[in-house]
Amino acid sequence: MPRQVRAAVCVGVMPAGAALSTPPFNLMSGRCWTGSCMGGAKRADVARFVEMFVGGDYSLDGIVSHRLKLEDVDRGFAMMKSGEAVCSVIEFD
């Protein structure tokens, strides 16, 4: 029987000064704890993703929750911090 992997993955950006904790037994019993930033993509992957998007290989419209003008960028950061916005984009004319 294959070994089950028990993992906790922290996704997203934590507030400044935030801390995480867990009872030591959680790690001693074989669990692992890791983080994820940009889905684990490497810097070199970003250019490839842009090329795929520009080439029409996939659309991002389904994940965009808000479209903002540049003058509303502060509002966008506030929505991100409050959790109101999932994925906002700044549109340039």
LINFEN-V748612 format. One record per residue. N is the residue number from 0. PHI is phi in whole degrees, 0 to 359 (* if undefined). NEAR is the number of other ideal C-beta (glycine too) atoms within 12 Angstrom. Layout:
n | phi | near
N | PHI | NEAR
N | PHI | NEAR
This chain:
n | phi | near
0 | * | 3
1 | 295 | 4
2 | 289 | 6
3 | 280 | 10
4 | 264 | 11
5 | 250 | 15
6 | 225 | 15
7 | 243 | 17
8 | 242 | 17
9 | 272 | 17
10 | 240 | 13
11 | 108 | 18
12 | 247 | 15
13 | 279 | 13
14 | 298 | 12
15 | 304 | 7
16 | 83 | 6
17 | 290 | 10
18 | 226 | 9
19 | 246 | 15
20 | 213 | 10
21 | 209 | 15
22 | 299 | 10
23 | 306 | 10
24 | 302 | 9
25 | 301 | 16
26 | 275 | 16
27 | 291 | 11
28 | 270 | 12
29 | 103 | 13
30 | 282 | 18
31 | 232 | 17
32 | 228 | 18
33 | 218 | 16
34 | 237 | 17
35 | 221 | 15
36 | 233 | 15
37 | 58 | 15
38 | 66 | 13
39 | 85 | 12
40 | 293 | 14
41 | 268 | 12
42 | 306 | 11
43 | 295 | 11
44 | 290 | 14
45 | 300 | 14
46 | 300 | 13
47 | 295 | 16
48 | 296 | 19
49 | 297 | 15
50 | 300 | 14
51 | 296 | 15
52 | 294 | 16
53 | 298 | 13
54 | 285 | 11
55 | 82 | 9
56 | 289 | 12
57 | 202 | 15
58 | 246 | 12
59 | 259 | 18
60 | 304 | 11
61 | 291 | 9
62 | 256 | 14
63 | 280 | 17
64 | 266 | 18
65 | 215 | 22
66 | 241 | 18
67 | 235 | 23
68 | 276 | 16
69 | 303 | 15
70 | 293 | 12
71 | 259 | 18
72 | 299 | 19
73 | 296 | 15
74 | 297 | 19
75 | 298 | 26
76 | 295 | 17
77 | 296 | 16
78 | 295 | 20
79 | 295 | 23
80 | 296 | 17
81 | 281 | 13
82 | 91 | 12
83 | 292 | 15
84 | 255 | 23
85 | 270 | 16
86 | 210 | 19
87 | 256 | 27
88 | 235 | 21
89 | 263 | 21
90 | 260 | 15
91 | 254 | 10
92 | 282 | 6
